[in-house]
Amino acid sequence: MSDDPLDHMRERIERCRRLAQYINDPRTTAALLEMAEDGEKDLQRLKAERAQRSEKS
């Protein structure tokens, strides 16, 4: 397993999506999917920031 925090974020995003498939409560499913979506947005933002920093180097 990588020590990269972005990899850990990806794992948590996938875990939320996987759990959402097994939950029978619509509100909990929606909350898990929203968490995954928010995580994806954060991940994309962090990847862009990382790319921008590496371009400056």
N, C-alpha and C positions, 0 to 999 in steps of 0.2 A: 504494500500500500504506500502511496506517495505521501510525502509530508506537505505537499502543496495545499494550502487552505482552499483553493478553488476546487480541488478534487474532493475534499470533504464536503464542500457545498453541493457539488453534483450528487454525491451519495445521499445527502439529506433530502435533496429535491426528489430523487428517485424513490426514496423511502416514503415520502409523503404521498406520491402518486400510487405506489404499491399498496399502502395502507388504505387509501381512498377506494380502491377496488374491492376491499374486503369488508368495509364498514357498511352497515345497513341503515344507518341514520343519515338522512339527507343533509342535515345541517353540518354534521361532522365531516361528511364527504366533501361538501362545498368548502369548508374551512381548510381541509387538507389540500385540496386543489388550489385554493387561493394562496396558501403558504408556498406551494410548489411554484406557482406563477410569479409570486413576489421574489422567490429565490432565483428564478430564471432571470428576472429583470436585474437583480443585484449582481448576479454572476456576469451578465453581459456588460454591465457598467464597469465592473472591476477588470474584466478582460480588456475592455477598451482603454482603461486607465493604464493598465500594465503595458499594453502595446504602445501607447503614447510615450510612456517613460522609456521604453526600450528604443524607440525611434530617436529620442533625444540623446541617448548614450552613444 
